[in-house]
Amino acid sequence: MQIILAPLVALVAVLVLTPHVRRLAFRVGALDSPDHRKVHQGVMPRLGGLAIYASFIIAVLVCVPLSKQLWGLLAGATLITALGILDDIYRLSARTKLVGQVLASIVVIFFGIKITFVSNPFVPGVIVSLGILAAPLTVVWLVVVINAVNLIDGLDGLASGTSFIAALTMTALIALDTYHVIGSIDLVMVSLPLIVAAATAGFLKFNFHPASIFLGDGGSMLLGFLLANMAIMGLTKSATVVSVVIPVVILGVPLMDTVFAVIRRFNRNMPIMQPDREHLHHRLLELGLNHRQAVLAIYGVNTVLGGIAILLTMLAQGPALILVEGVLLAAIVVANQLGIIGKRLRTNYLISLFVILYGLSIFIFFFPKF
């Protein structure tokens, strides 16, 4: 019953709350005005994250048994949402937002949510304890995902739809993993991404093009925060190498877009946090796709990556590594062709990289004890 009731409560709550939040956004001045970098034409309310936050909190408190980690997740989500709402209204500096993101990450670590080990990709079944590095690496992971989801929030429904697909993929993977390990599905851990999926699905009614309300930083940072924490809580408990890469694959589009943005701005001697119009969604619009087509195209990529993440759990370590490298190289080639990286690399460089990586993978696969 919990696995059905929790997402249903979240869905109903977000459908009821979003129109009220939209009116509130106009009253408090949480508005997004068009400029040369943005694609919308009129002033838009940008407080949608508050509706998703309230829906998530209500569903968890009503339907999910609370543990120490869950209290920490709720506390951290409250802090990151408050930070985002302040930014939606007052436009905080990048440094202030970064400090707030780190503080929210420290909160969940205090409640026991952290990455405690990583798998050795070259020796099956061997794990490496992170020790004192566990907390700082967890902060890095959380901050990176928070900002990755925030950066792709450039088209109507893009960040919310991407988060919906990621949350559904996590739901399936957590269910499969817990059933495989303990012989039954962990209903609490499955319920959490289901709640996020339901809340974002309901919000898409108002956020898909043409949107009547934006997520705002409060929403995009919240979704990144929740997904990053759920990946730690539900997808990094195994001693297999895929347990490390699966969350990265699920969130592949926002993470890769962020990495390419950093590389692009670094090569051009631009501030890393300075916004531009060369993200994936901008490039798709320049290719001639309309707003909906660009968003749906990225949804398609997200869905494929979700399927690949599920496939990885069914493969042995060698084939899994080769598949991951193939996905990475495909992403680099496509990004290079679209100009997302900045200066285009020569094709022969990419072919050389492809040969070296695959040669190394095949060697490790056939000679694992070398």
C-alpha positions in Angstrom: 0.0 0.0 0.0 2.8 2.4 0.9 4.4 2.1 -2.6 1.1 3.2 -4.2 -0.1 5.7 -1.6 3.2 7.7 -1.3 3.5 8.7 -5.0 -0.3 9.3 -5.2 -0.2 11.7 -2.2 2.8 13.6 -3.9 0.9 13.8 -7.2 -2.3 15.1 -5.7 -0.4 17.6 -3.5 1.7 19.1 -6.4 -1.4 19.4 -8.6 -3.2 21.3 -5.8 -0.3 23.4 -4.6 1.3 24.6 -7.9 -1.4 27.1 -8.8 -1.2 28.6 -5.3 2.6 28.8 -5.5 2.3 30.5 -8.9 0.2 33.3 -7.4 2.6 33.5 -4.5 5.5 34.0 -6.8 4.0 37.1 -8.3 3.3 38.5 -4.9 6.8 38.0 -3.6 8.6 39.0 -6.8 10.0 35.6 -7.6 9.9 36.3 -11.3 12.2 35.5 -14.3 12.5 38.3 -16.9 13.6 37.5 -20.5 17.1 38.5 -21.6 19.6 37.7 -24.4 20.5 34.3 -22.9 17.0 33.0 -22.1 14.5 31.6 -24.6 11.2 32.7 -23.0 9.5 35.9 -24.0 7.5 37.2 -21.1 7.9 37.5 -17.3 7.5 34.1 -15.6 7.0 33.0 -12.0 9.9 30.9 -10.8 8.9 29.4 -7.5 7.8 26.0 -8.7 10.3 24.2 -6.5 8.3 25.2 -3.5 5.3 23.1 -4.7 7.6 20.1 -5.3 9.3 20.5 -2.0 5.9 20.7 -0.1 4.6 17.7 -2.0 7.7 15.6 -1.2 7.6 16.5 2.5 3.9 15.8 2.8 4.2 12.4 1.1 7.2 11.3 3.1 5.7 12.4 6.5 2.4 10.8 5.8 3.4 7.6 4.1 7.1 6.7 4.8 8.5 5.4 8.1 11.1 7.9 9.3 14.7 7.0 10.0 17.7 9.0 11.0 18.8 9.3 7.3 15.3 10.3 6.2 15.2 13.1 8.9 18.6 14.2 7.5 17.3 14.2 3.9 14.3 16.3 4.9 16.5 18.8 6.8 18.9 19.1 3.9 16.0 19.4 1.4 14.5 22.2 3.5 17.8 24.1 3.6 18.5 23.7 -0.1 14.9 24.7 -1.0 15.2 27.8 1.2 18.4 28.7 -0.4 16.9 28.4 -3.9 13.8 30.4 -3.0 16.0 33.2 -1.7 17.9 33.1 -5.0 14.6 33.1 -6.9 13.6 36.3 -5.2 16.8 38.2 -4.4 19.4 36.7 -7.0 22.1 35.5 -4.6 25.7 35.4 -5.8 27.3 32.2 -7.0 29.5 32.1 -4.0 26.6 32.4 -1.6 24.8 29.6 -3.3 27.8 27.3 -3.2 28.3 27.9 0.5 24.6 27.0 1.0 24.9 23.9 -1.1 27.9 22.7 1.0 26.1 23.4 4.2 23.1 21.3 3.0 25.5 18.5 2.1 27.1 18.6 5.5 23.7 18.3 7.1 22.9 15.0 5.4 26.4 13.7 6.1 25.8 14.4 9.8 22.7 12.2 9.6 24.7 9.3 8.1 24.2 9.8 4.3 27.6 9.5 2.7 29.7 7.6 0.3 31.8 5.3 2.4 33.6 3.2 -0.2 34.2 2.9 -3.9 34.7 -0.3 -6.0 38.0 -1.1 -7.6 37.2 -1.1 -11.4 40.1 -3.5 -12.2 39.6 -6.1 -9.4 36.1 -7.6 -9.2 34.6 -7.6 -5.7 37.3 -5.5 -4.2 36.3 -2.2 -2.5 38.3 0.7 -1.3 37.3 2.3 2.0 37.3 6.1 1.7 38.0 6.8 5.4 38.4 10.5 6.0 37.7 11.2 2.4 34.1 10.0 2.7 32.7 13.3 3.8 34.5 15.6 1.3 33.8 13.3 -1.6 30.1 13.1 -0.7 30.0 16.9 -0.6 31.6 17.1 -4.0 29.1 14.6 -5.5 26.1 16.4 -4.0 27.3 19.8 -5.1 28.1 18.6 -8.6 24.7 17.0 -9.2 22.8 20.0 -7.6 24.5 22.4 -10.1 24.2 19.9 -13.0 20.4 19.8 -12.7 20.4 23.5 -12.2 22.4 24.2 -15.4 20.1 22.2 -17.7 17.0 24.1 -16.4 17.0 26.2 -19.6 13.8 25.0 -21.4 10.3 24.4 -20.3 10.0 21.0 -18.6 13.7 20.0 -19.3 15.0 19.7 -15.7 11.7 18.4 -14.3 11.3 15.8 -17.1 15.0 14.8 -16.8 14.5 14.3 -13.0 11.3 12.3 -13.6 13.1 9.9 -15.9 16.1 9.6 -13.5 13.8 9.0 -10.5 11.9 6.3 -12.4 15.2 4.6 -13.3 16.4 4.8 -9.7 13.1 3.2 -8.6 13.6 0.2 -10.9 17.2 -0.2 -10.0 16.7 0.0 -6.3 13.8 -2.5 -6.5 16.0 -4.9 -8.5 19.0 -4.5 -6.3 17.2 -5.0 -3.0 15.3 -7.9 -4.3 18.5 -9.5 -5.4 20.3 -8.9 -2.1 17.7 -9.5 0.5 15.0 -11.4 -1.4 12.4 -8.6 -1.1 11.9 -5.0 -2.2 12.9 -2.3 0.2 9.7 -0.3 0.1 11.1 2.7 1.9 13.9 3.2 -0.5 11.7 2.5 -3.5 9.1 4.9 -2.3 11.5 7.9 -2.2 12.3 8.1 -5.9 8.7 7.2 -6.7 7.6 10.3 -4.7 10.0 12.5 -6.7 8.8 11.0 -10.0 5.2 11.6 -9.0 5.8 15.2 -7.9 7.7 16.0 -11.1 5.1 14.3 -13.3 2.4 16.5 -11.7 4.5 19.6 -12.0 5.1 19.0 -15.7 1.4 19.7 -16.2 2.3 23.3 -15.5 6.0 23.3 -16.6 6.0 21.6 -20.0 6.0 24.0 -23.0 4.3 26.5 -22.9 5.0 26.6 -19.2 3.0 28.7 -16.8 5.6 28.4 -14.0 9.3 27.6 -13.8 11.1 25.4 -11.3 13.4 28.2 -10.3 16.6 27.5 -8.5 14.6 26.3 -5.5 13.2 23.5 -7.7 16.2 22.6 -9.8 18.6 22.5 -6.9 16.1 20.5 -4.8 15.7 17.9 -7.5 19.5 17.6 -7.9 19.9 17.3 -4.2 17.2 14.6 -3.8 18.5 12.5 -6.7 22.1 12.7 -5.6 21.2 11.7 -2.1 19.0 8.8 -3.2 21.8 7.6 -5.4 24.0 7.4 -2.3 21.2 5.8 -0.2 20.0 3.2 -2.7 22.5 2.7 -5.5 26.0 2.7 -4.0 25.8 -0.2 -1.5 27.1 -2.9 -3.8 30.8 -3.9 -4.1 30.5 -4.0 -7.9 32.0 -1.4 -10.2 28.7 -0.6 -11.8 27.4 0.6 -8.4 29.8 3.6 -8.8 29.0 4.4 -12.4 25.2 3.7 -12.5 24.2 7.0 -10.8 26.5 8.8 -13.2 24.9 7.1 -16.2 21.4 7.9 -14.9 22.3 11.6 -14.6 24.5 11.5 -17.7 22.9 14.4 -19.6 23.1 17.0 -16.9 26.5 15.8 -15.7 28.1 15.7 -19.1 26.6 19.0 -20.0 28.2 20.5 -16.9 31.6 18.9 -17.6 31.5 20.3 -21.1 30.5 23.7 -19.9 33.4 23.8 -17.5 35.9 22.7 -20.3 34.4 25.2 -22.7 34.6 28.2 -20.3 38.1 27.2 -19.1 39.4 27.1 -22.7 37.9 30.5 -23.4 39.3 32.0 -20.1 35.8 32.6 -18.9 34.6 32.4 -15.3 33.4 28.8 -14.7 30.1 30.1 -13.2 29.4 32.6 -16.0 26.3 31.5 -18.0 26.3 31.2 -21.7 24.1 29.9 -24.6 26.1 26.9 -25.6 24.5 24.1 -23.5 23.0 21.1 -25.2 19.5 22.5 -25.4 20.8 25.7 -26.9 22.6 23.8 -29.6 19.5 21.8 -30.4 17.5 24.9 -30.9 20.2 26.3 -33.2 20.0 23.1 -35.3 16.4 24.1 -36.0 14.5 22.1 -33.4 11.6 23.9 -31.8 11.2 24.1 -28.0 9.2 20.9 -27.6 11.3 18.9 -30.0 14.5 19.9 -28.2 13.1 18.9 -24.9 11.7 15.6 -26.2 15.0 14.8 -27.9 16.8 15.2 -24.5 14.1 13.1 -22.9 14.9 10.4 -25.4 18.6 10.5 -24.5 17.7 10.3 -20.8 15.5 7.3 -21.4 18.2 5.5 -23.4 20.7 6.2 -20.6 18.2 4.9 -18.1 18.0 1.7 -20.1 21.7 1.4 -20.3 22.0 1.8 -16.5 19.6 -1.1 -16.0 21.5 -3.2 -18.5 24.8 -2.5 -16.7 23.4 -4.4 -13.6 23.0 -7.5 -15.8 26.5 -7.5 -17.3 29.8 -8.9 -16.0 32.4 -6.3 -15.0 34.4 -6.5 -18.3 31.4 -5.9 -20.7 30.0 -3.3 -18.3 33.2 -1.3 -18.4 33.4 -1.5 -22.2 29.7 -0.4 -22.5 30.4 2.6 -20.2 33.4 3.6 -22.2 31.3 3.3 -25.4 28.7 5.6 -23.9 31.3 8.1 -22.8 33.0 8.2 -26.2 29.6 8.5 -28.0 28.8 11.5 -25.7 32.2 13.1 -26.5 31.8 12.6 -30.3 28.2 14.1 -30.3 29.2 17.0 -28.0 32.2 17.7 -30.3 30.0 17.7 -33.4 27.5 20.0 -31.8 30.2 22.4 -30.6 29.2 22.0 -26.9 32.9 21.5 -25.8 33.9 24.7 -27.6 36.8 24.2 -30.0 36.1 21.1 -32.1 38.6 18.3 -31.7 40.0 16.6 -34.8 38.3 13.3 -35.6 41.6 11.4 -35.6 42.1 12.5 -31.9 38.8 10.9 -31.0 39.5 7.8 -32.9 42.9 7.4 -31.1 41.2 7.9 -27.8 38.6 5.3 -28.8 41.3 2.7 -29.7 43.3 3.3 -26.5 40.4 3.0 -24.1 38.9 0.0 -25.7 42.3 -1.7 -26.0 42.9 -1.1 -22.3 39.4 -2.5 -21.5 39.8 -5.6 -23.6 43.2 -6.2 -22.0 41.8 -5.9 -18.5 38.8 -8.1 -19.4 41.0 -11.0 -20.7 43.9 -10.6 -18.3 42.3 -9.5 -15.1 45.2 -10.8 -12.9 48.0 -9.4 -14.9 
